[in-house]
Amino acid sequence: MTEKVVSWGLIGASTIAREWMVGSIRKHPLGRVKAIVSSDLSRAQAFSDQMGIPDAYDSLVPMLSDREIDAVYISTKNDQHLSQALAAIEAGKHVLCEKPLALEPKEAQSIVEAAKRKGVVLATNHHLRNMESHLAIKRLLREGAIGKVNSIRIFHAGSLPQSLKTWRLFEKSAGAGVIYDITVHNGDLLRFYLETNPTRITALATASGEGANGIEDSVMSVWEFPGDILVQCHDSFVVGYGPRGVEIHGSAGSILGIDVMSQAPGGSVVLRTSDGERDIPLELRVTYDRGVSDFIAAVQGKGSPSSTGEDGVWSVKLAKAVAQSAATGQTVLIEQV
């Protein structure tokens, strides 16, 4: 039986769609990009012309009315994800949405519930868990390569590219700031590694760079996980020359992921134990290829997305806890439901 081609509509003429997602969809033998929608028609048409996409719109309505479109990819401003995802689900489309799914956990949960009612696939585009480096790290953890994990350090601090210094730095109502852009990824990655949820989070944030007053561009947070595991996260838009990676320390060794917190393939993973230091071989692939492949398989009824809607709810919940702790100076306890 021939498998059906999955025809996609893009919601948002974004940098990530242009640089990564269109290519990853087209690499898949069942992937086709049919339409692009942007609030600015000229932007949509320019994107369409550049990327060779047949249809361009400045409204969701005609695109969601197109019966040929099976799935949508959403990469607009953070505050628009909720309404756009709900509209796409109501139209019977499968949804792959950028993080965060919404700005509030209850809103994100409403998207999950809508997808279940409609019987469509919902996924969150948390790309790090699909990178070969992080998959290798998780394999080492499952194998017990470093014994009992006791601490983790994530350094996800870089410099925001000039092209992205727009709403992320100036529109608080749109979900601006480093927490909903970067820290949200840490929450998903930690849950991927440890297969559990943190119990409490404490954070401090500052606005030290080019953004509007009160919009954080740097945050440091401490997370406690079951089993007395402590995690330290440093996330920033204003660190231009530092490495971005992860360290995981255990009773029998350490795992170092160096330059692995990015969109592009690359970086390295090193295992250090009493036997010495060993480089872990990596087959570097575009992380979004795996995410698209898992999503299309789920649409075909053959598995689930690599990062589900429920995973997206949890990453919103944890990002909000970091923001709440930074705003109040109090430790936030994480409800486990």
Disulfide bonds with the S-S distance in Angstrom:
none
